[in-house]
Amino acid sequence: MKKGIVTVLGKDSVGIIAKICSYMSERNVNVLDISQTIVDGYFNMMMVVDLNNSTEPLASMTVGLETLGRDIGVVVRLQHEDIFNAMHRI
């Protein structure tokens, strides 16, 4: 399975999860797992997504999510699971 890791960070506001999930749904990306916290008004979310049936290439979605993040005031990153794991090895 081709998986991606989506991270979202920024000031909390209404609709962040809905907008990110809608973006993914419109591209046939399934959310496999999601974790989110709000600490002192700061929003942090991590999602594991299934990219197998995506209707858009990973590179294009990465740019699209970064743009969406700027529009809603958060930083959004999408990485292939292998890249994410390699970056976070001890």
Secondary structure as the mmCIF struct_conf table of DSSP 4:
data_model
#
loop_
_struct_conf.conf_type_id
_struct_conf.id
_struct_conf.beg_label_comp_id
_struct_conf.beg_label_asym_id
_struct_conf.beg_label_seq_id
_struct_conf.end_label_comp_id
_struct_conf.end_label_asym_id
_struct_conf.end_label_seq_id
STRN STRN1 LYS A 3 LYS A 11
TURN_TY1_P TURN_TY1_P1 VAL A 14 GLY A 15
HELX_RH_AL_P HELX_RH_AL_P1 ILE A 16 GLU A 26
TURN_TY1_P TURN_TY1_P2 ARG A 27 ASN A 28
HELX_LH_PP_P HELX_LH_PP_P1 VAL A 29 VAL A 29
STRN STRN2 ASN A 30 VAL A 39
TURN_TY1_P TURN_TY1_P3 ASP A 40 GLY A 41
STRN STRN3 TYR A 42 ASP A 50
TURN_TY1_P TURN_TY1_P4 ASN A 52 ASN A 53
BEND BEND1 THR A 55 GLU A 56
HELX_RH_AL_P HELX_RH_AL_P2 LEU A 58 ILE A 72
TURN_TY1_P TURN_TY1_P5 GLY A 73 GLY A 73
STRN STRN4 VAL A 74 HIS A 80
HELX_RH_AL_P HELX_RH_AL_P3 GLU A 81 MET A 87
TURN_TY1_P TURN_TY1_P6 HIS A 88 HIS A 88
#
